[in-house]
Every structure is written in C-alpha cells, then in structure tokens.
Amino acid sequence: MSDDKSKATVERNIYERADGTWGWRLKVNGKIVATDGNQGYENESFCRKMADRVASGFYTPTKKTISRRN
C-alpha cells in the first residue's frame, strides 16, 4: 500500500448487525484495513467513539509486537 495520503479515499463505516449489536470497519481505497474484530458494541455511540479513536490515531504511539506460532 502506498503512503501517499493525498490520493487515498478513507471511509469509516458504522453498521448494525443482525443480532442488534454495532460494528465498524475502516476502508482505504475500498479495501477493509481495520475492523472491530466482530466483538460488537451494545450501542451505536460507543461503537462510533471507538472507530473514530482508531481512525484518528488516538492510540499512538503503539507498542508493536508480532506473535508467531511455535
């Protein structure tokens, strides 16, 4: 993926699931790059708050780790 932000189309999508919980996904140029991981949120406003935090970089700097299978 290119780092050229000027050409990127970014979309934060909040949606209601069939079970009544709320989810979010972040798309860049139409491709999903992040989601709520199917955990589901009980209310739309908290779901939106968490999605906006991820999209805005609220959680930076982030400790970066890799977990490998043995």
Contact map, one row per residue, 1 for C-alpha under 8 A:
1110000000000000000000000000000000000000000000000000000000000000000000
1111000000000000000000000000000000000000000000000000000000000000000000
1111100000000000000000000000000000000000000000000000000000000000000000
0111111100000000000000000000000000000000000000000000000000000000000000
0011111100000000000000000000000000000000000000000000000000000000000000
0001111100000000000000000000000000000000000000000000000000000000000000
0001111110000000000000000000000000000000000000000000000000000000000000
0001111111000000000000000001100000000000000000000000000000000000000000
0000001111100000000000000011110000000000000000000000000000000000000000
0000000111110000000000000111110000000000000000000000000000000000000000
0000000011111000000000000111000000000000000000000000000000000000000000
0000000001111100000000011110000000000000000000000011001000000000000000
0000000000111110000000011110000000000000000000000000000000000000000000
0000000000011111000001111000000000000000000100110000000000000000000000
0000000000001111100001110000000000000000000000000000000000000000000000
0000000000000111110111100000000000000000000100000000000000000000000000
0000000000000011111111100000000000000000000000000000000000000000000000
0000000000000001111110000000000000000000000000000000000000000000000000
0000000000000000111110000000000000000000000000000000000000000000000000
0000000000000001111111000000000000000000010000000000000000000000000000
0000000000000001111111100000000000000001111000000000000000000000000000
0000000000000111100111110000000000000001111100100000000000000000000000
0000000000000111100011111000000000110111100000100000000000000000000000
0000000000011110000001111100000000110000000000110010000000000000000000
0000000000011100000000111110000111110000000000000010000000000000000000
0000000001111000000000011111000111100000000000000010001000000000000000
0000000011111000000000001111111111000000000000000000000000000000000000
0000000111100000000000000111111110000000000000000000000000000000000000
0000000111000000000000000011111000000000000000000000000000000000000000
0000000011000000000000000011111100000000000000000000000000000000000000
0000000000000000000000000011111110000000000000000000000000000000000000
0000000000000000000000001111011111100000000000000000000000000000000000
0000000000000000000000001111001111100000000000000000000000000000000000
0000000000000000000000001110000111110000000000000000000000000000000000
0000000000000000000000111100000111111100000000000000000000000000000000
0000000000000000000000111000000001111111000000000010000000000000000000
0000000000000000000000000000000000111111000000000000000000000000000000
0000000000000000000000100000000000111111000000000000000000000000000000
0000000000000000000000100000000000011111100000000000000000000000000000
0000000000000000000011100000000000011111110000100000000000000000000000
0000000000000000000011100000000000000011111101100000000000000000000000
0000000000000000000111000000000000000001111101100000000000000000000000
0000000000000000000011000000000000000000111111100000000000000000000000
0000000000000101000001000000000000000000111111110000000000000000000000
0000000000000000000000000000000000000000001111111000000000000000000000
0000000000000000000000000000000000000000111111111100000000000000000000
0000000000000100000001110000000000000001111111111110000000000000000000
0000000000000100000000010000000000000000000111111111000000000000000000
0000000000000000000000000000000000000000000011111111100000000000000000
0000000000000000000000000000000000000000000001111111110000000000000000
0000000000010000000000011100000000010000000000111111111000000000000000
0000000000010000000000000000000000000000000000011111111100000000000000
0000000000000000000000000000000000000000000000001111111111100000000000
0000000000000000000000000000000000000000000000000111111111100000000000
0000000000010000000000000100000000000000000000000011111111000000000000
0000000000000000000000000000000000000000000000000001111111000000000000
0000000000000000000000000000000000000000000000000000111111110000000000
0000000000000000000000000000000000000000000000000000111111110000000000
0000000000000000000000000000000000000000000000000000110011111100000000
0000000000000000000000000000000000000000000000000000000011111100000000
0000000000000000000000000000000000000000000000000000000000111110000000
0000000000000000000000000000000000000000000000000000000000111111000000
0000000000000000000000000000000000000000000000000000000000001111100000
0000000000000000000000000000000000000000000000000000000000000111110000
0000000000000000000000000000000000000000000000000000000000000011111000
0000000000000000000000000000000000000000000000000000000000000001111100
0000000000000000000000000000000000000000000000000000000000000000111110
0000000000000000000000000000000000000000000000000000000000000000011111
0000000000000000000000000000000000000000000000000000000000000000001111
0000000000000000000000000000000000000000000000000000000000000000000111
